Amino acid sequence: MSTDYTLAYGTHATPDDGRCAMEWVSHLAGEPHSDQPSCVSPVVRAFCIALNDGLDDIPRQRLRLYLARTIGTAGDGLDPARAWMAMDWLIRTYAPTWLSRAGLTDAAERLRSLPEVSSSEELEPALEALRFARQRARSGWGPAAVAWFAPGVIARATGREIAWATAAAAAWAAARAGVGDAAGDRARAAARAAAGDAAATV
């Protein structure tokens, strides 16, 4: 399938205004112009939209190589696994990375050593470890740490850090699309907050 097209930021009223990743998928699949193609799973769609809008123009174009693979993912039964994979990455990879950078290796290792978070049963130990991580990140740094997705932090970030923030936003969106219960909401918020508190100390 051809990738000779350009991915644009955001959603568009008509194709003449441009197409984002999911709008191009609608076109490639023969569906009406929309950023919610019916052929794509909700989790994959949320992930792709967050990546599309979080990346700059040049790196955004790399998504074209993968868009055809999203067609036909709707209703394939894999969304729970996709969402838990995103949740697991937020808890055991993303948050520990920022904790390590802040020198909070004990909190980082506690998260990394958790068993894979693949269902609600693994969330309570993860939440306990995330609470510990937040306490460690905040100790001595005042009551209000900056959230990592805040514009001020992004403005000061390096390219690598922005890429991590974009990946985290995409994982957050994917996890929310597939694990939308209260415990999942708490875990996502805690992972982002722990990373944000740690990033504020770096």
N, C-alpha and C positions, 0 to 999 in steps of 0.2 A: 504494500500500500504506500502511495507516494507521501513523502513528508515535505513536499515543496510548497510550504505555506508558512505563514507567520502567526505566532501566538501573541495575543494582545492582553494587556491587563484588564481585569474587570469584566463586567457583563455588558452586552451591547443590544440595543433595540433591534437593529437589523444587521445582516451580514456586511452591508456596506460600511458600517461603523467599525468593523473588525470582529474577530472571534477569539474568545479565550479557549483554553484547552477543552473544556466540556462542550462549548459551542461547536468546536471543530469535530468533536466526536459525534455530536448530533448530525452534522453534515455528512461525515464519513459513513454513518450508519443509515443514512437516508431518512432521518427524522426531521421534523420541523425545527427551525432555529430556536435553540433553548440551551441554557447551561445546566439543564436537568434531563439529560437523555434517559429515556426509559430503559435502555439496554445496559445501563451501567449501575452497579450496586451502589446503594446510598453511602456506604463506607468508602468505597473507592472514589466516588464522586466528591465527597467532602474532602478527602485527602488531596485530590488533584486540584480542586479549586483553591485550597489554601496554599499549595505549592505554586500554582500559577500566579497568584496575586502577591506572594511573598518574594518571588525571585525577580531580579532585574531582567531587562529585555533579553540580553544575550544568553545567560544561563537558562532562562525560561524556554528557549527554543529546543533545548535538549529533551524536554518532555515529549516532543513530537515522536521520538523513537518508540515510546511506550503506549501511546494513546490507542492504537489499534487493539492492543491486548485488553483494554478495558471493555471493549464491546462484547456483550454476552455475559458479563459478570453478574448482572441482575438476576436474582433468584437462583444462584448457583449453590446456595447453602453454606458459603464460606465466610459470610460477613461476621458471624461471631468470632471466628478465629482471627480474621483481619483486625477487628476492633481490639481484641485482647492482645494481639501482637503489638499494636500501637500503644496500648496502655502499659504493657511490659517494658517497652523501650523508654517511655517517659520515666518510669519508676526506677528501672535498673541500669539505664545507660545515660539518659539526659541529665537527670538530677545529680547522680554521682559525679558526672564530669565536672559540673560547676562546683560541687562541694570539694572535689580534689583540687581544683584551681585555687580555691580559697584556703587551702591547707587543712581542710576538715576531713582528713583521710579516714578517721574512725567512722564518721557518719556515712561517708561515701562507700566504704567497704561493707558497712551493715546493709546498705541498699543493694550493692552488687551481689552479696552473698545470699540474698533472698532466693527461694525457688522461683521458677518461672511463674509469672502472674498470668494465668490462663483461664481463670474462672473466679466467681465471687468468693470462693472458699479461701483463695490466697490473698484477698484484699485486706483482711484485718491485720495480719502481720506486716503487710506493706504499709498500711496507714500508721501503725505504731512506729515503724522505722522512719517514716517520713516526718512524724511529729518530733522524733528525736533529732532528725536532721535539721528541722527548722529551729529547734531550741539551740542547737550548736551554732547554726549560722547566725542567729540573732544575738547570741550572748556577747555583750560588750559592744554591740553596734547600734544600740538605740531601738526604739519600738517599731519604727516604720521603715522597713527595707523597700527598695524600689522593685517593682515588678519587672521581670526581664523583658516583657513585651512592651514596656513603656517607651514612647517615642524618644525620650531623652537618652535612654540607654542605647537604643538602636543608633542614634545619631553619633554616639561615641564608639560604636563597635567596629571591629575589624571585619573584613570580608568573611573570614572563617566563622566569626561569632554570629554574623548575620545569617550565614548558611545554617548554623545550628539553631538559631531562633526560628528560622523559616521551617526547618524540619520539625521542630517541636510544635509549631502552630499547626502543621499538617497532621502530625500524630495526634495532637489534641482534638482536632476536628474529626478525625477518623474514629478515635476512641469514643467521642461523644455521640457520633452517629450510630454506633453499635452497642455501646455499653452506657445506656442512658439512665440507669437507676441512681438512687441517692448515694449508695456506696461508691459507685463509679464516679459520680460528680465530686465526691469528697477526695477520692484518690487523685483524680486529675488536677483538682485545685491544689492539693497538697504538694504534688510533684512540681507543679509550676512555681508555687510559692517557695518551696525549698531551693529550687534552682535560682529563683529571683533573689532570695535573701543572700545566697552564696555569691551570686554575680555582683551584688552591691558591695561586697567586701573585697573584690578582686582589684 
